[in-house]
């Protein structure tokens, strides 16, 4: 659930910017929690998330796009990866 939301957020951030990616990740988490809370609606929530991802994959590459959104995403991803590695090394000692 959490990994799925992070992947959805990262995919959306790559094509549409970091802010849109954060909104998409939070929305995915909310839908996943709704699906867990209401098992009768689980298939509908997964379907909606799947349609959203398919839409991002369809529209994202075709959009003229801003290069700065991709650069912002890659910069933040690099910073986050560096912090995670430093924390991992610190905890490993």
N, C-alpha and C positions, 0 to 999 in steps of 0.2 A: 504494500500500500504506500509506504513512505518512498520507497525506491521508484515506484511508478509515478508518483507525484513529482519527484525530482527530475525524472527523465522527461516528463511532460513539460515541466517548467524550463528545463534546459533547451529542449527542442523549440519551444515557443520563444524563448529569449534569443536563440540563435537567429531566428527569422524576423522577429518583430520587436526586439529590444528587451532589456532587462526588466523594466517595469511590467510589461505584458507577460513576461515569463513568470514573474513573481505572482501576479494575479492568477495565472493559469495553474500554477502549483497549488496555491491556496484553494482555488476552486476545485481542483481534483481531490485534494484532501477532504474537503467538505463533502463532495459527492461520495467518496469512498466511505466516510464515516456514516453518511446517510444510508448507504447500502448495507452497512453492518448493522445499523440500528433498526432498519426496516428490511428484513430478509426478503419479503415479498417484492420489493422494488429493486433488488440487487441486480437483476438482469437489465433493467432499464437504466440504472446508473452506469453500469459498465458499458452499455450500448452508447449512452450519451458521451462518455469519455472517449470511447473508440471513434465515434463520429467526429469529435473535436480533433483528435489526433490526425485522423484522415484528412480533415479540412486543413489543418496546419500543413500537412505534407503536400497537399494539393495546391494551396494558395501560396505558401511560403516561397518556393523556388520561382514562381511566376511573377511575383511582385518585384517591381523595379528595385525595391529595397534600398536601405541606407547602409552604406559601408560602416558608418560609425556604430550602428547597433551591433554588428558582428564584432567589431573591434572592442566595444565595451564588454560584450559577453566573454570574449576570449581573455581580455585583461582580468576581469573578475574571476573567471574560472582558474586562471593561472595563480592569482592571489589566494584563492580558496584552497587550491591544491597544495600550495606551498605551506599555508598555515596548518592544513591537515597533516602533512608530512612532518612538520616540526613537532606538532602535538604527539603524533604517533612515536616519533623518535624519543621524545621526552618521557612518554609513558613506558616505553620499552626498557628504559634504563633502570 
